[in-house]
Amino acid sequence: MENAEHTQDAYAPPEWAFAFHGHRCPFMPIGYRMSMLAMKHLGVEREADHGFFVFPELGEGHPQTCMIDGIQVATGATYGKVLIEKRFFGKLAATFYHPNKEAVRFSLKPTFIDAMSTHEFFSYRKRGIEPSQIPAPVTNDLIEWVSKQSDESLFKVEPLPGFTYTPPKGSFNKTLCSVCNEYVFERYLRQKDGKLACIPCAGYGK
């Protein structure tokens, strides 16, 4: 893997990624760097269409989910293209999969997380202060510190031979819901009183 000085330059997210994310923090850049390394490991480029899948293991209710925006920016595997799917394991890890290249799992090492958690940035976050309200020098100091750490100190890398994933088959077929008269794509149609209906009108999920 790269030395720290080279990593700082090669795997820093573009400035527009922070604008997309909404604030400056360390975890979006970590997700970006993880993804760039994973793509290099697999020998793939940023995905333009629908051939590269990412499975983050993060859940909800913890700030590190910012990593997922960095993953989307780096890989092009976005929610809009249905190429990223959260596993809700509550772990700081993600699996990257290309059907022609197999898969690799990257996770953050506990030693790195422990060292990072001592930074002043987290004293603000633990008091409920949003990242955009933390003094910029505090945030930027942490982002710079993270960027200077070696790849080996951040990530555990695990090839996953035999990993497979079959995405849902795409279809342009759609039908009007018999209740609300809105179009519904076919795999989401349900039966209500013998007629086709959308999930809300059919009463599913109530």
Steps between C-alpha positions, in 0.01 A plus 500: 500500500595867472711695744331767710620800300381355170171384652420852620511627141365202307201410715373840618141555383432791265367813665160454336461178699484703821236725342301192397534354848398827666779548755866430562575195715754215505269214405395605153869518398562162665222344292645662188850372574376151585316489168792623293720232652232234444464596134878488461504157667231369264637674193178685418410858412227725637167350395313687227209260468385199702786252538670569836337439839586610853360364826580730795455333838413822682160539659314799641536724803877545486691781324740280309234437236650806328738245349226395259496835322874467443442150363239626255718789383803279438338194347197633313307222674213719610160449657340650191651227281413232759866403533543549873318310774547547873537182704411661837766310695620812684858440382750736338548284193383447143518230236577603142389264226542490124364189324815478285744559786349327807483695826708658774404616850659803663454574871642765731750368751406544870845645574437777247151571634632514857776743403264720301236510775733695730488802267326819614249468214322219683466695823277737304303220336437324829342822630257491210670773296448448128810474280422822316505685834837367618783755460660451159856472636391209721336313214773571248768391746333159533447463125867577442608258775293220346641570154855460629442155649618205293255277319618208711417685822143572384376192321475127529465354150331164441453346154168315482537220242169349404294804599196535275211741466211500256335841464125526440414469133424837345167562332323794339160333547252694712127503571257753641395433859129421508455720809716813468544484121876553523750296303670212684789292364396138472709344778330728753141423400277322753147364502212688663143373453611308195658802333857621469602771743811672629643397835349790704155460346511122546562553870845338515731625770224628725 
